[in-house]
Amino acid sequence: MLCFRKKYFYLGLLAFISCLLADGLYRDWIIRNDFNDYGLSGFLPSVTGTVAAIFLYLGLFQNNNAQLLHSAVGLWIGCLIYEVLQPTVGTGVFDIADLIAIFITGIVSCLFVYNR
C-alpha cells in the first residue's frame, strides 16, 4: 500500500468512527439532556460521513495519483446527491444545513487532496 493510501485510509477510518459516534452516542446524548449545541449534532454526521466516504475510498481503491482529485470530487458530488435524495429513498430527511455542511466539507477535503 502506498504511503498516501495508508494516510487516507486511516483518516477515513477515523472519520468513519467519528461518524458512528456522532450519529449514535453524541446526538442521542444531546437530545436526551436537552443541550443546545447550535445544531452540531444535526450536521456532524454529514461532515464526518463525507470525509469517511472520500478518504476510505481513496485509501482502499485508488492506485493512480492522477485520479485522486477526480475521485474525491466524484465522491463529494455523490454525497451531495445522496443528501438530496434521502427522502426519496427513505433513509432520512433533507436538511439544508446538512447540504451546506457536505458542500463545505467536500471543498476542504478536495483541497486537501489537491495540495497533497
C-alpha positions in Angstrom: 0.0 0.0 0.0 1.4 3.4 -1.0 2.1 5.9 1.7 -0.7 8.3 0.7 -3.1 5.4 0.6 -2.3 4.5 4.2 -2.8 8.1 5.4 -6.0 8.4 3.5 -7.3 5.1 4.8 -6.5 6.0 8.4 -8.1 9.4 8.0 -11.2 7.9 6.5 -11.3 5.2 9.3 -11.1 7.9 12.0 -13.8 9.9 10.2 -16.0 6.7 10.0 -15.7 6.0 13.7 -16.4 9.7 14.4 -19.5 9.5 12.2 -20.8 6.5 14.1 -20.2 8.2 17.4 -21.7 11.5 16.3 -24.8 9.8 14.8 -25.4 7.4 17.7 -23.9 8.4 21.0 -23.4 12.2 20.7 -26.7 13.0 19.0 -28.7 10.8 21.5 -26.8 12.4 24.4 -27.6 15.9 23.2 -31.3 15.2 22.7 -31.6 13.2 26.0 -30.0 16.0 28.0 -31.7 18.8 26.1 -28.5 20.7 25.4 -28.1 23.4 22.8 -25.1 22.6 20.6 -26.1 25.0 17.9 -27.1 22.3 15.5 -23.8 20.4 15.6 -25.4 17.1 16.5 -27.6 17.5 13.4 -24.9 18.1 10.8 -21.8 16.5 12.4 -22.6 13.1 10.9 -22.8 14.6 7.4 -19.4 16.2 7.9 -17.7 13.1 9.2 -19.6 10.8 6.8 -18.4 12.9 3.8 -14.8 12.7 5.0 -15.1 9.0 5.6 -16.6 8.3 2.2 -13.9 10.3 0.3 -10.8 9.1 2.2 -11.8 5.5 2.8 -12.4 5.1 -0.9 -9.1 6.8 -1.8 -7.2 4.8 0.8 -8.7 1.4 -0.3 -9.2 1.6 -4.0 -7.3 4.4 -5.6 -3.9 3.5 -7.0 -3.5 6.2 -9.6 -2.1 9.6 -8.3 -3.5 11.4 -11.3 -7.1 10.2 -10.5 -7.1 11.2 -6.8 -8.7 14.6 -7.2 -11.1 13.3 -9.8 -12.3 10.5 -7.5 -12.5 12.9 -4.5 -14.7 15.3 -6.4 -16.9 12.5 -7.7 -17.4 11.1 -4.2 -18.2 14.6 -2.9 -20.8 15.1 -5.6 -22.2 11.6 -4.7 -22.6 12.7 -1.1 -24.4 15.8 -2.1 -26.8 13.8 -4.4 -27.4 11.3 -1.6 -28.3 14.1 0.8 -30.9 15.5 -1.6 -32.3 12.0 -2.4 -32.6 10.8 1.2 -36.4 11.4 1.5 -36.9 9.7 -1.9 -35.0 6.5 -0.9 -36.3 6.6 2.7 -33.0 6.8 4.5 -33.5 10.2 6.1 -34.8 13.7 5.7 -33.5 16.5 3.6 -31.8 19.3 5.7 -30.3 22.4 4.1 -27.8 22.5 7.0 -26.6 19.0 6.1 -26.3 20.0 2.4 -24.2 23.1 3.3 -22.0 21.0 5.7 -21.4 18.5 2.9 -20.6 21.2 0.4 -18.0 22.9 2.7 -16.6 19.6 3.8 -16.2 18.5 0.2 -14.4 21.7 -0.7 -12.0 21.3 2.2 -11.4 17.6 1.5 -10.8 18.1 -2.2 -8.4 21.0 -1.4 -6.6 18.6 1.0 -6.2 16.0 -1.8 -5.2 18.7 -4.4 -2.5 20.1 -2.1 -1.1 16.7 -1.2 
